[in-house]
Amino acid sequence: MVGIERRGALLVFGSAAVWSFGGAIARYLSVTDSWTAIFWRSVCAALFLLGFMLWREGRAGTLQLFRSMGWAGVAVGVCFATASTCFVVALGYTTVANILLMQAGAPLFAALAGAVLFRERIGLATWLAIAAVIAGVGIMVSNSVAGRVSPVGDGLALLMSVAVAGATVLTRRHAQVGMMPAVFLGTVIAATVGGTMAGQLQVSPADAALLFVFGALNLGLGMALFVTGVRLLPAALAALIGTVEPVLGPVWVWLVHGEVPGNRTLVGGGVVILALVLHLAWQFRLRDERVNFPPVD
């Protein structure tokens, strides 16, 4: 069981690492219409996910996955569609710093939802780690948080965080259900909404190439890794690991675009990473002890 959870932790970490490249990729885009970007990003992600399922499961296996995902899969798809759409649209209304602060609340929402809806026990160590992560992200963005509140932008960022938490809890709760079709459905929903709202869908060849990477690899691959790994972990722990994304994001922007992060960004990121490493080490040590020294009846 411990080995399975460690594999789940690596997969969720991998998804967060893949997603963290989003900011660096988006800086290269010249598309000004957010809905156009959402449409093409979602289409590319959908094609990637469908191709991945057909390659791994075959045509018959892929159809069976869709038949067996049920209403839980539909709900997860709606959550992912909401989160990916809200993220892109929110960038047009509020600062990245405000979005990151809202994103840091996802582990808290996941823990609360798991405890209230499914009676998933959350230990004191996890609550402390959640508090440390939120504090760390707060330090990261303390220099750039907008003093003026944008009801639309900050509301969308909050909705994004709640949607990610909902997808995490539902995927963990229905661990027996393969959720790859669910994330495919989420990208189709997002593409439909984006295509309906976009002023025009035509993009330059350079933007088309970037949107393919932005969609297929950044969004699609990240989703595939996430729904595969989150089934193997408690929801709150999976959401905690996911906060690596806003920590790594500024690093890639620094390396790719030469934007040197400030001291507070480095300090806050260090707090988040330290909290995650210590918490994971503690959790896996406890599980190792339970395996090696089972309780005596």
PECORVEN-V18987 format. One record per backbone hydrogen bond with DSSP energy under -0.5 kcal/mol. NH is the residue of the N-H (numbers start at 0). CO is the residue of the C=O. Records with the same first field share a line. If there is no record, write none. Layout:
BEGIN
NH=CO / CO
END
This chain:
BEGIN
4=0
5=1
6=2
7=3
8=4
9=5
10=6
11=7
12=8
13=9
14=10
15=11
16=12
17=13
18=14
19=15
20=17
21=18
24=20
25=21
26=22
27=24
28=24 / 25
33=31
36=32
37=33
38=34
39=35
40=36
41=37
42=38
43=39
44=40
45=41
46=42
47=43
48=44
49=45
50=46
51=47
52=48
53=49
54=50
55=51
56=52
57=52 / 53
60=56
61=57
62=58
63=59
64=60
65=61
66=62
67=63
68=64 / 65
72=68
73=69
74=70
75=71
76=72
77=73
78=74
79=75
80=76
81=77
82=78
83=79
84=80
85=81
86=82
87=83
88=84
89=85
90=86
91=88
92=89
93=89
98=94
99=95
100=96
101=97
102=98
103=99
104=101
105=102
108=104
109=105
110=106
111=107
112=108
113=109
114=110
115=111
116=112
117=112 / 113
118=114
119=113
120=118
122=120
126=122
127=123
128=124
129=125
130=126
131=127
132=128
133=129
134=130
135=131
136=132
137=133
138=134
139=135
140=136
141=138
143=140
144=140
150=148
153=149
154=149 / 150
155=151
156=152
157=153
158=154
159=155
160=156
161=157
162=158
163=159
164=160
165=161
166=162
167=163
168=164
169=165
170=166
171=167
172=168
173=169
174=171
176=173
178=176
182=178
183=179
184=180
185=181
186=182
187=183
188=184
189=185
190=186
191=187
192=188
193=189
194=190
195=191
196=192
197=193
207=203
208=204
209=205
210=206
211=207
212=208
213=209
214=210
215=211
216=211 / 212
217=212
218=213
219=214
220=215
221=216
222=218
223=219
224=220
225=221
226=222
227=223
228=224
229=225
231=228
232=229
237=233
238=234
239=235
240=236
241=237
242=238 / 239
243=240
244=241
246=242
247=243
248=244
249=245
250=247
251=247
252=248
253=249
254=250
255=251
256=252
257=253
258=252
259=257
265=261
266=262
267=263
268=264
269=265
270=266
271=267
272=268
273=269
274=270
275=271
276=272
277=273
278=274
279=275
280=276
281=277
282=278
283=279
284=280
285=281
286=282
287=283
288=284
289=285
290=286
291=287
292=288
END
